[in-house]
Amino acid sequence: MARFNTQLVHGLPVHDNDTGAVNPPIYNSSTYTFPFVGASPRYDYARSGNPTRDFLEQQIAQLEHGTRGFAFASGLAAIHAVLSIFKPGDRIVAGDNVYGGSYSQLNDHFTRWGLQLTTVNTSDDFERLERAISGNGDTAPAKAVYFETITNPLLQVNDVNRIAAIAHRYGALVIVDNTFVTPYNQQPLDLGADVVLHSATKYLAGHSDVIAGLVVTSSEDLAERIYFAQNRLGGILPPQECDAVRRGIQTLALRMDRQQKNASAVAHYLLKHPLVSKVHYPGLGEGGDRELAAKGLKGAGGVLSFEVKEGVDPAVVLNNLKVFRLAVSLGAVESLAELPARMTHFEMPREERLKVGITDELIRLSIGIEDVDDLIEDLGQALEKAYEALNDHQTIDGFDQQIDKLLS
Ligand SMILES: *Cc1c(COP(=O)(O)O)cnc(C)c1O
């Protein structure tokens, strides 16, 4: 059987093409002819199935080691389809710092449809997690646990294996958003997850040019339920977009290798910077690699975040970046920077935000595939501008010497 990198490039042919074209065709057809009345052709109407989509769906199922894959018009459409398999009264336990749009879909949409929601920290307090899942005798056990492998923007690592073991004790399904990690760094289904999903907008497509979502199931029963939701709710990914994601996936490993290498170098640079008080990047520090491996991760990904010291204005840093683009989203070839408190997480009440550790000084970086020295120089000059913008009487002890040492 083909190995992972070969799977990225070739996928699984859908056997629809005898022209010799090396790329699968893009079928712009909403409907398909029946050979005769009463026939049941493989394709009849493109909401139900399309060969271009089939290619991508088979490929993601293969990469995530699942039974079947499904492509949706966005990550949130994928999540919507997955959560729609539950019914009123069912309780879902969700990680307490999942993607804002996912949280809002659960909290503002699905609770209106009768789902109950319990949020809890899924990365370090397993006793509390178990109480939340079991219902602790007060309510029925949860029907599902929903979390992200690496959280945003603080990059906490969730232990899929451990969470799945607890959830399965109470019969709860384990749904993992693997957007930040990708199957290149971890295949959650191998660690006990039942459903894995992606905002393919990010690393899988990888070029900031398409919005897409993917879902992979671990069993045929779940696949049937997700297929029903895909076909009946109708949030499918159009063929052009399917092809854009397919093309992105071909270079996933190459991009991720460079992004991780760059991200690690940037994280180590920031750790030593006198204006930086904290750096969040999985596996940073001694024994970090072992810690990641223990949680089943082959790499830490390309997103990191850091906090500037009190008094330093993070907006000045961001407004002075030249190589990094000031933008939300992540996982693409170009480096992006943003201020969670005022951009990706502005909807979160400040108190809640601070409680989960998203401070006003926190800057998030999505590291691209540029020359890392350009990224580091860019951050250096922007931090220097922020230093110059400090009040005259406000200085940071030894700043100049520390900067000199860093640059030497
Ligand atoms: C972006 C993102 C989503 C939502 O995906 P869209 O493609 O924007 O709908 C969900 N989860 C995570 C972790 C994300 O980063």
The ligand as a MOL file (V3000), in Angstrom:
LIG
                    3D

  0  0  0     0  0            999 V3000
M  V30 BEGIN CTAB
M  V30 COUNTS 15 15 0 0 0
M  V30 BEGIN ATOM
M  V30 1 C -11.3330 28.0650 10.8990 0
M  V30 2 C -11.6920 27.0060 11.8490 0
M  V30 3 C -12.9780 26.4320 11.8550 0
M  V30 4 C -14.0900 26.9300 10.9470 0
M  V30 5 O -13.8010 26.6110 9.6260 0
M  V30 6 P -14.3550 27.4860 8.3770 0
M  V30 7 O -13.7160 26.7930 7.2090 0
M  V30 8 O -13.8640 28.8970 8.5790 0
M  V30 9 O -15.8240 27.3860 8.4010 0
M  V30 10 C -13.2260 25.4050 12.7360 0
M  V30 11 N -12.2860 24.9600 13.5810 0
M  V30 12 C -11.0420 25.4870 13.6190 0
M  V30 13 C -10.0460 24.9550 14.5820 0
M  V30 14 C -10.7020 26.5230 12.7600 0
M  V30 15 O -9.4780 27.0530 12.8100 0
M  V30 END ATOM
M  V30 BEGIN BOND
M  V30 1 1 1 2
M  V30 2 1 2 3
M  V30 3 2 2 14
M  V30 4 1 3 4
M  V30 5 2 3 10
M  V30 6 1 4 5
M  V30 7 1 5 6
M  V30 8 2 6 7
M  V30 9 1 6 8
M  V30 10 1 6 9
M  V30 11 1 10 11
M  V30 12 2 11 12
M  V30 13 1 12 13
M  V30 14 1 12 14
M  V30 15 1 14 15
M  V30 END BOND
M  V30 END CTAB
M  END
